[in-house]
Amino acid sequence: MDEIDEYEQGERVRAWLRNNGSSLIGGIALGLAALGGWQWWQVQQDQQLFDAAAEYQAFNTAIEAKDDTKAGAHAASLSQSFPDSPYPVLAAMRRAELLHTQGKDDEALKVLDAAQGGKADPLLVELAQLRAARLLSSMAKHEEAIKRLDAIADTSFPALAAETRGDAELALGRRDAARAAYEKALASLDVAAPTRPMVEMKLTDAGGSPNAQPET
């Protein structure tokens, strides 16, 4: 009886394979194809990351050489070929800094304003806009700088935003508003933050007392 049962079981398996073998083989083939596709996609992603990093390195080399023409070309390539990476925004901030040192503030502002949209990292985009506000203040466009800061809701960089606002308010002669901004900046800074002494000096210049601020 055991031998008959084994024979019957074997026949049933063979019959099932005859009826379903093509589907099984197709499923295995699809699974292998999916695995191969995933591996190919991973290779492509790794290659893209490598290419983006190489392009950004070339951009940095141009920046260090103070060659804005080449830097602009590499920055454009980063924006066109790798828009989903953080490199286009990082490149915009570095290039804007170079343009500022060359006295080309209007161009620098355009570069910073272009560093947004698409799938750019929101934190980096916000940081670029804070840089733009600081640049506007350095250009004596303090009201525009404050408007730029007002447009940033729930900032992820409260200390930097408040310090930038304080600089603009103080330049406009609004000392009370400047003190309030510097106090807010200090409240957001850690005791050991490297920028804290500078903000304390600014608060003192605005007529405030850094020692009265909570060190949190």
PyRosetta script that sets phi, psi and omega in degrees:
from pyrosetta import init, pose_from_sequence

init()
pose = pose_from_sequence("MDEIDEYEQGERVRAWLRNNGSSLIGGIALGLAALGGWQWWQVQQDQQLFDAAAEYQAFNTAIEAKDDTKAGAHAASLSQSFPDSPYPVLAAMRRAELLHTQGKDDEALKVLDAAQGGKADPLLVELAQLRAARLLSSMAKHEEAIKRLDAIADTSFPALAAETRGDAELALGRRDAARAAYEKALASLDVAAPTRPMVEMKLTDAGGSPNAQPET")
pose.set_psi(1, -39.4)
pose.set_omega(1, 178.9)
pose.set_phi(2, -61.9)
pose.set_psi(2, -41.1)
pose.set_omega(2, -179.7)
pose.set_phi(3, -64.9)
pose.set_psi(3, -39.4)
pose.set_omega(3, 179.2)
pose.set_phi(4, -64.3)
pose.set_psi(4, -43.6)
pose.set_omega(4, 179.3)
pose.set_phi(5, -60.8)
pose.set_psi(5, -42.8)
pose.set_omega(5, 179.3)
pose.set_phi(6, -64.3)
pose.set_psi(6, -39.1)
pose.set_omega(6, 178.9)
pose.set_phi(7, -64.0)
pose.set_psi(7, -45.5)
pose.set_omega(7, 179.5)
pose.set_phi(8, -62.6)
pose.set_psi(8, -41.7)
pose.set_omega(8, 179.4)
pose.set_phi(9, -63.1)
pose.set_psi(9, -41.0)
pose.set_omega(9, 178.9)
pose.set_phi(10, -63.3)
pose.set_psi(10, -41.4)
pose.set_omega(10, 179.2)
pose.set_phi(11, -64.4)
pose.set_psi(11, -40.7)
pose.set_omega(11, 179.1)
pose.set_phi(12, -62.8)
pose.set_psi(12, -40.5)
pose.set_omega(12, 178.7)
pose.set_phi(13, -64.0)
pose.set_psi(13, -45.0)
pose.set_omega(13, -180.0)
pose.set_phi(14, -63.7)
pose.set_psi(14, -38.8)
pose.set_omega(14, 178.5)
pose.set_phi(15, -65.3)
pose.set_psi(15, -41.2)
pose.set_omega(15, 179.8)
pose.set_phi(16, -63.9)
pose.set_psi(16, -40.4)
pose.set_omega(16, 179.0)
pose.set_phi(17, -65.3)
pose.set_psi(17, -38.8)
pose.set_omega(17, 177.9)
pose.set_phi(18, -62.2)
pose.set_psi(18, -38.9)
pose.set_omega(18, -176.7)
pose.set_phi(19, -80.2)
pose.set_psi(19, -31.0)
pose.set_omega(19, -172.3)
pose.set_phi(20, -120.2)
pose.set_psi(20, 3.3)
pose.set_omega(20, -175.0)
pose.set_phi(21, -59.3)
pose.set_psi(21, -43.2)
pose.set_omega(21, -178.1)
pose.set_phi(22, -63.8)
pose.set_psi(22, -38.6)
pose.set_omega(22, 178.4)
pose.set_phi(23, -66.5)
pose.set_psi(23, -40.1)
pose.set_omega(23, 179.9)
pose.set_phi(24, -64.1)
pose.set_psi(24, -46.6)
pose.set_omega(24, -179.9)
pose.set_phi(25, -63.6)
pose.set_psi(25, -39.9)
pose.set_omega(25, 178.0)
pose.set_phi(26, -62.3)
pose.set_psi(26, -40.1)
pose.set_omega(26, 179.2)
pose.set_phi(27, -65.0)
pose.set_psi(27, -41.7)
pose.set_omega(27, 178.0)
pose.set_phi(28, -63.0)
pose.set_psi(28, -42.2)
pose.set_omega(28, -179.7)
pose.set_phi(29, -62.7)
pose.set_psi(29, -43.0)
pose.set_omega(29, 178.6)
pose.set_phi(30, -63.5)
pose.set_psi(30, -40.1)
pose.set_omega(30, 179.0)
pose.set_phi(31, -62.8)
pose.set_psi(31, -43.5)
pose.set_omega(31, 178.5)
pose.set_phi(32, -65.7)
pose.set_psi(32, -38.1)
pose.set_omega(32, 179.4)
pose.set_phi(33, -65.3)
pose.set_psi(33, -40.5)
pose.set_omega(33, 179.2)
pose.set_phi(34, -64.2)
pose.set_psi(34, -41.3)
pose.set_omega(34, 178.6)
pose.set_phi(35, -63.8)
pose.set_psi(35, -42.9)
pose.set_omega(35, 178.2)
pose.set_phi(36, -64.2)
pose.set_psi(36, -39.3)
pose.set_omega(36, 178.2)
pose.set_phi(37, -63.9)
pose.set_psi(37, -40.7)
pose.set_omega(37, 178.9)
pose.set_phi(38, -63.7)
pose.set_psi(38, -43.8)
pose.set_omega(38, 179.5)
pose.set_phi(39, -63.7)
pose.set_psi(39, -41.0)
pose.set_omega(39, 177.9)
pose.set_phi(40, -62.4)
pose.set_psi(40, -43.1)
pose.set_omega(40, 179.8)
pose.set_phi(41, -62.4)
pose.set_psi(41, -40.6)
pose.set_omega(41, 178.6)
pose.set_phi(42, -62.2)
pose.set_psi(42, -42.7)
pose.set_omega(42, 178.6)
pose.set_phi(43, -62.1)
pose.set_psi(43, -43.2)
pose.set_omega(43, 179.5)
pose.set_phi(44, -62.3)
pose.set_psi(44, -41.7)
pose.set_omega(44, 179.2)
pose.set_phi(45, -63.5)
pose.set_psi(45, -44.1)
pose.set_omega(45, 178.9)
pose.set_phi(46, -61.4)
pose.set_psi(46, -40.4)
pose.set_omega(46, 180.0)
pose.set_phi(47, -66.1)
pose.set_psi(47, -39.7)
pose.set_omega(47, 179.1)
pose.set_phi(48, -63.5)
pose.set_psi(48, -42.6)
pose.set_omega(48, 178.2)
pose.set_phi(49, -61.6)
pose.set_psi(49, -41.8)
pose.set_omega(49, 179.2)
pose.set_phi(50, -63.9)
pose.set_psi(50, -45.7)
pose.set_omega(50, -179.1)
pose.set_phi(51, -63.6)
pose.set_psi(51, -40.4)
pose.set_omega(51, 179.7)
pose.set_phi(52, -64.3)
pose.set_psi(52, -43.6)
pose.set_omega(52, 179.6)
pose.set_phi(53, -64.3)
pose.set_psi(53, -39.2)
pose.set_omega(53, 179.4)
pose.set_phi(54, -65.4)
pose.set_psi(54, -41.0)
pose.set_omega(54, 178.8)
pose.set_phi(55, -65.7)
pose.set_psi(55, -38.9)
pose.set_omega(55, 179.3)
pose.set_phi(56, -68.0)
pose.set_psi(56, -36.0)
pose.set_omega(56, 177.1)
pose.set_phi(57, -64.5)
pose.set_psi(57, -40.7)
pose.set_omega(57, 177.5)
pose.set_phi(58, -64.1)
pose.set_psi(58, -37.5)
pose.set_omega(58, 176.1)
pose.set_phi(59, -61.3)
pose.set_psi(59, -47.2)
pose.set_omega(59, -179.5)
pose.set_phi(60, -61.7)
pose.set_psi(60, -37.1)
pose.set_omega(60, 177.9)
pose.set_phi(61, -62.0)
pose.set_psi(61, -41.0)
pose.set_omega(61, 178.1)
pose.set_phi(62, -67.0)
pose.set_psi(62, -37.8)
pose.set_omega(62, 178.5)
pose.set_phi(63, -63.7)
pose.set_psi(63, -45.5)
pose.set_omega(63, -179.7)
pose.set_phi(64, -64.0)
pose.set_psi(64, -29.1)
pose.set_omega(64, 177.4)
pose.set_phi(65, -84.5)
pose.set_psi(65, -0.4)
pose.set_omega(65, -178.4)
pose.set_phi(66, 57.3)
pose.set_psi(66, 34.7)
pose.set_omega(66, 178.8)
pose.set_phi(67, -102.3)
pose.set_psi(67, 92.7)
pose.set_omega(67, -175.4)
pose.set_phi(68, -69.4)
pose.set_psi(68, -27.7)
pose.set_omega(68, 179.5)
pose.set_phi(69, -61.9)
pose.set_psi(69, -50.1)
pose.set_omega(69, 178.4)
pose.set_phi(70, -67.9)
pose.set_psi(70, -39.8)
pose.set_omega(70, 179.6)
pose.set_phi(71, -60.6)
pose.set_psi(71, -42.1)
pose.set_omega(71, 179.3)
pose.set_phi(72, -63.9)
pose.set_psi(72, -38.5)
pose.set_omega(72, 179.4)
pose.set_phi(73, -65.4)
pose.set_psi(73, -44.0)
pose.set_omega(73, 179.2)
pose.set_phi(74, -68.2)
pose.set_psi(74, -36.7)
pose.set_omega(74, 178.4)
pose.set_phi(75, -64.3)
pose.set_psi(75, -40.2)
pose.set_omega(75, 178.2)
pose.set_phi(76, -64.7)
pose.set_psi(76, -39.9)
pose.set_omega(76, 178.7)
pose.set_phi(77, -63.8)
pose.set_psi(77, -40.6)
pose.set_omega(77, 178.1)
pose.set_phi(78, -62.7)
pose.set_psi(78, -42.3)
pose.set_omega(78, -179.1)
pose.set_phi(79, -66.9)
pose.set_psi(79, -38.0)
pose.set_omega(79, -177.0)
pose.set_phi(80, -79.1)
pose.set_psi(80, -41.3)
pose.set_omega(80, -173.4)
pose.set_phi(81, -93.2)
pose.set_psi(81, -27.0)
pose.set_omega(81, -175.8)
pose.set_phi(82, -133.3)
pose.set_psi(82, 54.8)
pose.set_omega(82, -175.1)
pose.set_phi(83, -66.0)
pose.set_psi(83, -22.9)
pose.set_omega(83, -178.0)
pose.set_phi(84, -88.6)
pose.set_psi(84, -2.3)
pose.set_omega(84, 179.4)
pose.set_phi(85, -92.6)
pose.set_psi(85, 165.5)
pose.set_omega(85, 177.9)
pose.set_phi(86, -75.8)
pose.set_psi(86, -9.5)
pose.set_omega(86, -172.7)
pose.set_phi(87, -63.1)
pose.set_psi(87, -39.6)
pose.set_omega(87, -179.7)
pose.set_phi(88, -59.1)
pose.set_psi(88, -40.9)
pose.set_omega(88, -179.9)
pose.set_phi(89, -72.0)
pose.set_psi(89, -41.3)
pose.set_omega(89, 177.5)
pose.set_phi(90, -61.2)
pose.set_psi(90, -40.9)
pose.set_omega(90, 179.1)
pose.set_phi(91, -65.4)
pose.set_psi(91, -39.4)
pose.set_omega(91, 180.0)
pose.set_phi(92, -61.3)
pose.set_psi(92, -42.6)
pose.set_omega(92, -179.0)
pose.set_phi(93, -67.0)
pose.set_psi(93, -41.2)
pose.set_omega(93, 179.1)
pose.set_phi(94, -68.0)
pose.set_psi(94, -40.3)
pose.set_omega(94, -179.2)
pose.set_phi(95, -68.0)
pose.set_psi(95, -38.6)
pose.set_omega(95, 178.1)
pose.set_phi(96, -61.9)
pose.set_psi(96, -37.3)
pose.set_omega(96, 178.0)
pose.set_phi(97, -63.7)
pose.set_psi(97, -42.6)
pose.set_omega(97, 178.3)
pose.set_phi(98, -63.0)
pose.set_psi(98, -46.0)
pose.set_omega(98, -179.7)
pose.set_phi(99, -61.6)
pose.set_psi(99, -36.9)
pose.set_omega(99, 178.4)
pose.set_phi(100, -63.2)
pose.set_psi(100, -43.0)
pose.set_omega(100, 179.4)
pose.set_phi(101, -66.6)
pose.set_psi(101, -22.9)
pose.set_omega(101, 178.6)
pose.set_phi(102, -91.1)
pose.set_psi(102, 5.4)
pose.set_omega(102, 178.7)
pose.set_phi(103, 77.6)
pose.set_psi(103, 16.9)
pose.set_omega(103, -178.9)
pose.set_phi(104, -105.0)
pose.set_psi(104, 63.0)
pose.set_omega(104, -174.1)
pose.set_phi(105, -65.9)
pose.set_psi(105, -37.3)
pose.set_omega(105, 179.5)
pose.set_phi(106, -63.2)
pose.set_psi(106, -41.7)
pose.set_omega(106, 177.0)
pose.set_phi(107, -65.4)
pose.set_psi(107, -40.4)
pose.set_omega(107, 179.8)
pose.set_phi(108, -61.3)
pose.set_psi(108, -40.6)
pose.set_omega(108, 179.8)
pose.set_phi(109, -64.5)
pose.set_psi(109, -40.6)
pose.set_omega(109, 178.1)
pose.set_phi(110, -62.9)
pose.set_psi(110, -39.5)
pose.set_omega(110, 179.8)
pose.set_phi(111, -63.6)
pose.set_psi(111, -43.5)
pose.set_omega(111, 179.9)
pose.set_phi(112, -67.2)
pose.set_psi(112, -38.9)
pose.set_omega(112, -179.7)
pose.set_phi(113, -68.1)
pose.set_psi(113, -26.8)
pose.set_omega(113, 179.9)
pose.set_phi(114, -79.4)
pose.set_psi(114, -11.4)
pose.set_omega(114, -175.6)
pose.set_phi(115, -85.2)
pose.set_psi(115, 61.2)
pose.set_omega(115, 177.3)
pose.set_phi(116, -161.5)
pose.set_psi(116, 172.9)
pose.set_omega(116, -178.1)
pose.set_phi(117, 92.6)
pose.set_psi(117, 173.6)
pose.set_omega(117, -179.3)
pose.set_phi(118, 63.6)
pose.set_psi(118, -139.1)
pose.set_omega(118, -179.5)
pose.set_phi(119, -108.0)
pose.set_psi(119, 28.2)
pose.set_omega(119, 179.6)
pose.set_phi(120, -61.8)
pose.set_psi(120, 145.8)
pose.set_omega(120, 179.4)
pose.set_phi(121, -59.1)
pose.set_psi(121, 119.9)
pose.set_omega(121, -178.4)
pose.set_phi(122, -56.5)
pose.set_psi(122, -35.3)
pose.set_omega(122, 179.9)
pose.set_phi(123, -66.5)
pose.set_psi(123, -41.5)
pose.set_omega(123, 178.6)
pose.set_phi(124, -68.3)
pose.set_psi(124, -37.9)
pose.set_omega(124, 178.0)
pose.set_phi(125, -62.9)
pose.set_psi(125, -42.6)
pose.set_omega(125, 178.4)
pose.set_phi(126, -63.6)
pose.set_psi(126, -41.7)
pose.set_omega(126, 178.9)
pose.set_phi(127, -61.9)
pose.set_psi(127, -38.3)
pose.set_omega(127, 177.5)
pose.set_phi(128, -63.9)
pose.set_psi(128, -38.0)
pose.set_omega(128, 179.2)
pose.set_phi(129, -70.7)
pose.set_psi(129, -34.1)
pose.set_omega(129, 174.2)
pose.set_phi(130, -65.9)
pose.set_psi(130, -38.1)
pose.set_omega(130, 175.2)
pose.set_phi(131, -62.7)
pose.set_psi(131, -38.7)
pose.set_omega(131, 179.0)
pose.set_phi(132, -64.0)
pose.set_psi(132, -39.5)
pose.set_omega(132, 178.1)
pose.set_phi(133, -64.1)
pose.set_psi(133, -42.5)
pose.set_omega(133, 177.8)
pose.set_phi(134, -63.9)
pose.set_psi(134, -39.2)
pose.set_omega(134, 179.0)
pose.set_phi(135, -64.5)
pose.set_psi(135, -42.7)
pose.set_omega(135, 177.8)
pose.set_phi(136, -60.3)
pose.set_psi(136, -40.7)
pose.set_omega(136, 179.1)
pose.set_phi(137, -65.2)
pose.set_psi(137, -38.6)
pose.set_omega(137, 178.1)
pose.set_phi(138, -67.8)
pose.set_psi(138, -21.4)
pose.set_omega(138, 177.7)
pose.set_phi(139, -90.0)
pose.set_psi(139, 9.7)
pose.set_omega(139, -178.3)
pose.set_phi(140, 66.5)
pose.set_psi(140, 20.7)
pose.set_omega(140, 175.2)
pose.set_phi(141, -101.3)
pose.set_psi(141, 65.7)
pose.set_omega(141, -170.3)
pose.set_phi(142, -69.0)
pose.set_psi(142, -39.6)
pose.set_omega(142, 179.1)
pose.set_phi(143, -64.5)
pose.set_psi(143, -39.2)
pose.set_omega(143, 177.5)
pose.set_phi(144, -65.1)
pose.set_psi(144, -36.9)
pose.set_omega(144, 177.9)
pose.set_phi(145, -62.8)
pose.set_psi(145, -42.7)
pose.set_omega(145, -179.9)
pose.set_phi(146, -66.0)
pose.set_psi(146, -39.9)
pose.set_omega(146, 176.9)
pose.set_phi(147, -62.1)
pose.set_psi(147, -38.9)
pose.set_omega(147, 179.0)
pose.set_phi(148, -63.8)
pose.set_psi(148, -40.3)
pose.set_omega(148, 178.1)
pose.set_phi(149, -68.3)
pose.set_psi(149, -37.6)
pose.set_omega(149, 179.2)
pose.set_phi(150, -63.6)
pose.set_psi(150, -26.7)
pose.set_omega(150, -177.4)
pose.set_phi(151, -77.5)
pose.set_psi(151, -11.8)
pose.set_omega(151, 179.7)
pose.set_phi(152, -95.1)
pose.set_psi(152, 107.5)
pose.set_omega(152, -179.1)
pose.set_phi(153, -91.1)
pose.set_psi(153, 138.9)
pose.set_omega(153, 177.2)
pose.set_phi(154, 50.5)
pose.set_psi(154, 59.7)
pose.set_omega(154, -177.1)
pose.set_phi(155, -59.2)
pose.set_psi(155, 144.1)
pose.set_omega(155, 175.5)
pose.set_phi(156, -88.5)
pose.set_psi(156, -4.2)
pose.set_omega(156, 179.5)
pose.set_phi(157, -127.2)
pose.set_psi(157, 66.7)
pose.set_omega(157, -173.5)
pose.set_phi(158, -60.3)
pose.set_psi(158, -38.3)
pose.set_omega(158, -178.6)
pose.set_phi(159, -65.9)
pose.set_psi(159, -45.6)
pose.set_omega(159, -179.7)
pose.set_phi(160, -65.4)
pose.set_psi(160, -42.7)
pose.set_omega(160, -179.9)
pose.set_phi(161, -63.7)
pose.set_psi(161, -43.1)
pose.set_omega(161, -178.6)
pose.set_phi(162, -68.6)
pose.set_psi(162, -40.5)
pose.set_omega(162, 178.4)
pose.set_phi(163, -63.2)
pose.set_psi(163, -42.3)
pose.set_omega(163, 179.0)
pose.set_phi(164, -63.1)
pose.set_psi(164, -40.8)
pose.set_omega(164, 177.0)
pose.set_phi(165, -63.8)
pose.set_psi(165, -42.7)
pose.set_omega(165, 179.3)
pose.set_phi(166, -59.7)
pose.set_psi(166, -41.3)
pose.set_omega(166, 178.5)
pose.set_phi(167, -60.8)
pose.set_psi(167, -43.5)
pose.set_omega(167, -178.8)
pose.set_phi(168, -68.5)
pose.set_psi(168, -42.7)
pose.set_omega(168, -179.8)
pose.set_phi(169, -64.7)
pose.set_psi(169, -40.3)
pose.set_omega(169, 179.9)
pose.set_phi(170, -66.5)
pose.set_psi(170, -39.8)
pose.set_omega(170, 178.7)
pose.set_phi(171, -63.5)
pose.set_psi(171, -28.8)
pose.set_omega(171, 178.9)
pose.set_phi(172, -86.0)
pose.set_psi(172, -0.4)
pose.set_omega(172, 178.5)
pose.set_phi(173, 83.7)
pose.set_psi(173, 9.4)
pose.set_omega(173, -179.5)
pose.set_phi(174, -95.0)
pose.set_psi(174, 80.8)
pose.set_omega(174, -172.0)
pose.set_phi(175, -66.5)
pose.set_psi(175, -38.1)
pose.set_omega(175, 179.6)
pose.set_phi(176, -62.1)
pose.set_psi(176, -45.9)
pose.set_omega(176, 179.1)
pose.set_phi(177, -64.9)
pose.set_psi(177, -37.0)
pose.set_omega(177, 178.9)
pose.set_phi(178, -64.9)
pose.set_psi(178, -44.5)
pose.set_omega(178, 179.1)
pose.set_phi(179, -60.7)
pose.set_psi(179, -44.9)
pose.set_omega(179, 179.9)
pose.set_phi(180, -60.5)
pose.set_psi(180, -39.3)
pose.set_omega(180, -179.8)
pose.set_phi(181, -68.2)
pose.set_psi(181, -44.1)
pose.set_omega(181, 179.3)
pose.set_phi(182, -65.7)
pose.set_psi(182, -37.3)
pose.set_omega(182, 177.2)
pose.set_phi(183, -62.9)
pose.set_psi(183, -40.7)
pose.set_omega(183, 177.5)
pose.set_phi(184, -64.3)
pose.set_psi(184, -39.0)
pose.set_omega(184, 178.6)
pose.set_phi(185, -63.3)
pose.set_psi(185, -44.7)
pose.set_omega(185, -179.6)
pose.set_phi(186, -65.2)
pose.set_psi(186, -36.2)
pose.set_omega(186, 179.6)
pose.set_phi(187, -65.8)
pose.set_psi(187, -22.6)
pose.set_omega(187, -179.7)
pose.set_phi(188, -94.3)
pose.set_psi(188, -7.3)
pose.set_omega(188, -176.8)
pose.set_phi(189, -98.1)
pose.set_psi(189, 142.1)
pose.set_omega(189, 173.6)
pose.set_phi(190, -70.6)
pose.set_psi(190, 154.4)
pose.set_omega(190, -179.2)
pose.set_phi(191, -56.4)
pose.set_psi(191, -36.7)
pose.set_omega(191, -176.4)
pose.set_phi(192, -93.1)
pose.set_psi(192, 7.4)
pose.set_omega(192, -179.0)
pose.set_phi(193, -60.9)
pose.set_psi(193, 131.9)
pose.set_omega(193, -177.0)
pose.set_phi(194, -63.7)
pose.set_psi(194, -23.8)
pose.set_omega(194, -179.3)
pose.set_phi(195, -87.1)
pose.set_psi(195, -7.2)
pose.set_omega(195, -175.2)
pose.set_phi(196, -61.0)
pose.set_psi(196, -46.4)
pose.set_omega(196, -179.8)
pose.set_phi(197, -57.4)
pose.set_psi(197, -38.4)
pose.set_omega(197, 179.6)
pose.set_phi(198, -65.2)
pose.set_psi(198, -42.9)
pose.set_omega(198, 179.3)
pose.set_phi(199, -65.5)
pose.set_psi(199, -36.8)
pose.set_omega(199, 177.3)
pose.set_phi(200, -62.9)
pose.set_psi(200, -40.9)
pose.set_omega(200, 177.4)
pose.set_phi(201, -62.5)
pose.set_psi(201, -41.1)
pose.set_omega(201, 179.4)
pose.set_phi(202, -65.1)
pose.set_psi(202, -40.1)
pose.set_omega(202, 177.9)
pose.set_phi(203, -63.0)
pose.set_psi(203, -41.3)
pose.set_omega(203, 177.3)
pose.set_phi(204, -61.5)
pose.set_psi(204, -43.1)
pose.set_omega(204, 178.2)
pose.set_phi(205, -61.5)
pose.set_psi(205, -29.6)
pose.set_omega(205, 180.0)
pose.set_phi(206, -84.9)
pose.set_psi(206, 1.1)
pose.set_omega(206, 178.2)
pose.set_phi(207, 94.1)
pose.set_psi(207, 12.1)
pose.set_omega(207, -179.5)
pose.set_phi(208, -96.9)
pose.set_psi(208, 179.6)
pose.set_omega(208, -179.2)
pose.set_phi(209, -125.6)
pose.set_psi(209, 103.5)
pose.set_omega(209, -179.0)
pose.set_phi(210, -58.0)
pose.set_psi(210, -33.9)
pose.set_omega(210, -177.4)
pose.set_phi(211, -65.3)
pose.set_psi(211, -19.3)
pose.set_omega(211, -179.2)
pose.set_phi(212, -84.8)
pose.set_psi(212, -6.1)
pose.set_omega(212, -176.5)
pose.set_phi(213, -86.5)
pose.set_psi(213, 141.3)
pose.set_omega(213, 176.6)
pose.set_phi(214, -67.8)
pose.set_psi(214, 132.9)
pose.set_omega(214, -179.4)
pose.set_phi(215, -91.8)
pose.set_psi(215, 84.0)
pose.set_omega(215, -176.7)
pose.set_phi(216, -122.2)
pose.dump_pdb("model.pdb")
